[in-house]
Structures are given as C-alpha cells and as structure tokens.
C-alpha cells in the first residue's frame, strides 16, 4: 500500500500546484466572505472531485461517453467562468461597516450558492473530467484496496492544501483595506474572464481536430 499512497500523494501534489480558476476563486471567496465562505467553496470543489472519482470508477464507459461531449461541456464551463468574472468585475460590491471595516454576512442561501459555485466550476471543467478518466483507466487492473488508498490520499491532500489556501487568504484579508479588497475583486474578475475565454478557445481548437 506504500506504492498506492506515494502515487496518490504525487497526484495530489500535481493537482494542488496546478494553476487554474479554482485557486483564484478560493482566494476571492476567502477574502470576500471570510473563512466560512472559503471553506464552503472548497467543500463544493471537493464534493465535485469525489463525484468525478466515484463516477469514473463505477461507470468508466459512461465517463468515456461524457468525455465525448467535451466541447459543449467545455463551452458551458467557460461561459460559467465568464459570467462569474463579469459579475465580480462589474457588479460585486464590498459592503462596509460603520467603522470602515469590511462587512461579512452570509445567509443560508449564500452558503448553498457558494457550495454549488465550487461544485459546478470544477465539474464543468473538461480538464477535470479528462484527468480523472485517464487516471481511472490507468489503474483499472489494480486491486480495489490499491485504488481506494491512492484516490483517498490524493483527494485528502488536495483538500488539505485548499483548506490551507483559505486560511492564508483569510489572514491576508485581515490586513487589507476595503479599497484593496475591491481592487482584488476586479483583478479576480478579469482573471476568471481570461480563463473562460482561453478555455473556450482551447475547446474549439480541440473540437476542430476531431
């Protein structure tokens, strides 16, 4: 089981250091909505990863058929990123308390929206689908216990690093002024729009080669 643990750890490190819209969204959520908002978003991303792992293991052929729709899935995920980016860039407001500090107040529906945002942002990323499918097919001949240890190690490590990102961003938020948080929101919106456009272009280029 040591080999399974090491492989899962290596995969977790690879996912944790990869740069994408998720990491910027984790930071944005943590800065805007504090630890609770960041943890809620991370929970959605983690739930998405677990869902993709389970589906890829139990329904490999179904997962392959889903990948056949990589182009519409990629376009859908790209549009989601662009819409979120536009909202953050032009409509997201920083609420201020009377003392000039940032006001953080999340209602139950805000937690649900944040969770679903993390879930669908990760699920609609064709890169995530392709990653878990390739990984699932590469270990299909391994024992069940090997796959459980490998996937559990990978997912646990990724979740741990995402939690660390929330904590670090939360500490950073305490040192930021509302004006600086406003600027970070604008930058985050631009980054999300950029990722969305890049993903659309990459998806269309991929589809043209099929």
C-alpha positions as CSV (number, residue, x, y, z in Angstrom):
1,X,0.0,0.0,0.0
2,X,3.0,2.3,0.2
3,X,3.1,2.5,-3.6
4,X,-0.5,3.4,-3.7
5,X,0.0,6.1,-1.0
6,X,3.0,7.6,-2.8
7,X,1.2,7.6,-6.2
8,X,-1.8,9.3,-4.6
9,X,0.5,11.8,-2.9
10,X,2.2,12.6,-6.2
11,X,-1.1,13.1,-8.0
12,X,-2.3,15.3,-5.1
13,X,0.8,17.5,-5.3
14,X,0.3,17.8,-9.1
15,X,-3.3,18.9,-8.6
16,X,-2.5,21.2,-5.7
17,X,0.2,23.2,-7.5
18,X,-1.7,23.5,-10.8
19,X,-2.8,27.0,-11.7
20,X,-6.4,27.5,-12.7
21,X,-9.6,29.4,-12.0
22,X,-10.3,27.3,-8.9
23,X,-7.3,28.7,-6.9
24,X,-8.2,32.3,-7.7
25,X,-11.9,31.6,-6.7
26,X,-10.8,30.1,-3.4
27,X,-8.8,33.2,-2.6
28,X,-11.6,35.5,-3.8
29,X,-14.2,33.7,-1.7
30,X,-11.9,33.7,1.4
31,X,-11.2,37.4,1.1
32,X,-14.8,38.4,0.4
33,X,-16.7,36.1,2.7
34,X,-14.1,35.1,5.3
35,X,-13.2,31.5,6.4
36,X,-16.7,30.2,6.1
37,X,-17.2,31.4,2.6
38,X,-13.8,29.9,1.6
39,X,-14.5,26.6,3.3
40,X,-17.9,26.3,1.7
41,X,-16.5,26.9,-1.7
42,X,-13.7,24.3,-1.1
43,X,-16.4,21.8,0.1
44,X,-18.1,22.2,-3.2
45,X,-14.9,21.6,-5.2
46,X,-14.1,18.6,-3.0
47,X,-17.6,17.2,-3.5
48,X,-17.1,17.6,-7.2
49,X,-13.8,15.7,-7.2
50,X,-15.3,12.9,-5.1
51,X,-18.2,12.6,-7.5
52,X,-15.9,12.5,-10.5
53,X,-13.8,9.8,-8.9
54,X,-16.8,7.7,-8.0
55,X,-18.4,8.0,-11.4
56,X,-15.1,7.3,-13.2
57,X,-14.6,4.1,-11.1
58,X,-18.1,2.8,-11.2
59,X,-19.1,3.9,-14.7
60,X,-16.0,4.0,-16.8
61,X,-17.8,3.6,-20.1
62,X,-20.4,6.3,-19.1
63,X,-17.5,8.6,-18.1
64,X,-16.0,8.0,-21.6
65,X,-19.3,8.9,-23.2
66,X,-19.4,12.1,-21.1
67,X,-15.9,13.0,-22.4
68,X,-17.3,12.6,-25.9
69,X,-19.2,15.8,-25.1
70,X,-16.0,17.6,-24.1
71,X,-16.8,20.5,-26.5
72,X,-20.2,21.5,-25.1
73,X,-19.1,20.8,-21.5
74,X,-16.0,23.0,-22.1
75,X,-18.1,25.8,-23.6
76,X,-20.6,25.6,-20.7
77,X,-17.8,25.7,-18.1
78,X,-16.2,28.6,-20.0
79,X,-19.4,30.6,-20.1
80,X,-19.9,30.0,-16.4
81,X,-16.4,31.4,-15.7
82,X,-17.0,34.4,-17.9
83,X,-20.4,35.1,-16.3
84,X,-18.9,34.8,-12.8
85,X,-16.0,37.0,-13.9
86,X,-18.3,39.7,-15.3
87,X,-20.4,39.7,-12.1
88,X,-17.3,40.0,-9.9
89,X,-15.8,42.7,-12.2
90,X,-18.8,44.9,-12.6
91,X,-21.5,44.0,-10.0
92,X,-19.8,42.6,-6.9
93,X,-19.9,45.2,-4.1
94,X,-17.7,45.3,-1.0
95,X,-20.0,46.1,2.0
96,X,-18.6,48.4,4.6
97,X,-19.3,48.6,8.3
98,X,-19.7,52.0,10.1
99,X,-16.1,51.8,11.3
100,X,-14.9,51.4,7.8
101,X,-14.1,47.7,8.0
102,X,-15.5,45.1,5.6
103,X,-18.9,43.7,6.4
104,X,-19.1,39.9,6.1
105,X,-22.5,38.3,6.4
106,X,-23.6,35.1,4.7
107,X,-27.1,33.7,4.7
108,X,-28.1,30.1,4.3
109,X,-28.8,30.6,0.6
110,X,-25.3,32.3,0.2
111,X,-23.7,29.1,1.5
112,X,-25.7,27.0,-0.9
113,X,-24.8,29.3,-3.8
114,X,-21.1,29.3,-2.8
115,X,-21.1,25.5,-2.5
116,X,-22.8,25.0,-5.9
117,X,-20.4,27.5,-7.5
118,X,-17.4,25.4,-6.4
119,X,-19.1,22.2,-7.4
120,X,-20.1,23.2,-10.9
121,X,-17.0,25.3,-11.6
122,X,-14.9,22.1,-11.0
123,X,-17.3,19.7,-12.6
124,X,-17.8,21.6,-15.8
125,X,-14.0,21.8,-16.3
126,X,-13.2,19.3,-19.1
127,X,-9.7,19.1,-17.7
128,X,-11.0,17.6,-14.5
129,X,-13.1,15.1,-16.4
130,X,-10.2,14.1,-18.6
131,X,-7.8,13.9,-15.6
132,X,-10.0,11.5,-13.6
133,X,-10.9,9.4,-16.7
134,X,-7.2,8.9,-17.6
135,X,-6.4,8.1,-14.0
136,X,-9.3,5.7,-13.7
137,X,-8.4,3.8,-16.9
138,X,-4.7,3.6,-15.9
139,X,-5.4,1.8,-12.6
140,X,-8.4,-0.3,-13.8
141,X,-6.3,-3.5,-13.3
142,X,-5.2,-2.7,-9.8
143,X,-6.8,-4.1,-6.7
144,X,-9.7,-2.2,-5.1
145,X,-7.7,-1.5,-1.9
146,X,-4.9,0.0,-4.0
147,X,-7.3,2.3,-5.8
148,X,-9.0,3.3,-2.6
149,X,-5.7,4.2,-0.9
150,X,-4.5,6.1,-4.0
151,X,-7.6,8.1,-4.5
152,X,-8.2,8.8,-0.8
153,X,-4.6,10.0,-0.4
154,X,-4.9,12.3,-3.5
155,X,-8.2,13.8,-2.5
156,X,-7.2,14.3,1.1
157,X,-4.0,16.1,0.1
158,X,-5.8,18.3,-2.3
159,X,-8.5,19.2,0.2
160,X,-5.8,19.9,2.9
161,X,-4.0,22.3,0.6
162,X,-7.3,24.0,-0.4
163,X,-8.0,24.5,3.3
164,X,-4.5,26.0,3.8
165,X,-5.2,28.4,0.9
166,X,-8.4,29.5,2.7
167,X,-6.6,30.1,6.0
168,X,-3.7,32.0,4.3
169,X,-6.2,34.1,2.3
170,X,-8.2,34.7,5.5
171,X,-5.1,36.1,7.2
172,X,-4.3,38.2,4.2
173,X,-7.9,39.6,4.3
174,X,-7.4,40.9,7.9
175,X,-4.6,43.2,6.6
176,X,-6.4,44.5,3.6
177,X,-8.5,47.7,3.4
178,X,-11.9,47.6,1.7
179,X,-10.4,49.6,-1.2
180,X,-7.7,47.0,-1.7
181,X,-10.3,44.2,-1.5
182,X,-12.3,46.0,-4.2
183,X,-9.2,46.1,-6.4
184,X,-8.5,42.4,-5.8
185,X,-12.1,41.6,-6.8
186,X,-11.6,43.5,-10.1
187,X,-8.4,41.6,-10.8
188,X,-10.1,38.3,-9.9
189,X,-12.9,39.0,-12.3
190,X,-10.5,39.8,-15.1
191,X,-8.6,36.6,-14.4
192,X,-11.8,34.5,-14.4
193,X,-12.9,36.1,-17.7
194,X,-9.5,35.4,-19.2
195,X,-9.6,31.7,-18.1
196,X,-13.1,31.4,-19.6
197,X,-12.0,32.8,-22.9
198,X,-8.9,30.7,-23.0
199,X,-10.9,27.6,-22.2
200,X,-13.4,28.3,-25.0
201,X,-10.6,28.8,-27.5
202,X,-8.9,25.6,-26.3
203,X,-12.2,23.7,-26.5
204,X,-13.0,24.9,-30.0
205,X,-9.4,24.1,-31.2
206,X,-9.8,20.6,-29.7
207,X,-13.1,20.1,-31.4
208,X,-11.7,21.2,-34.8
209,X,-9.1,18.5,-34.6
210,X,-11.7,15.7,-34.0
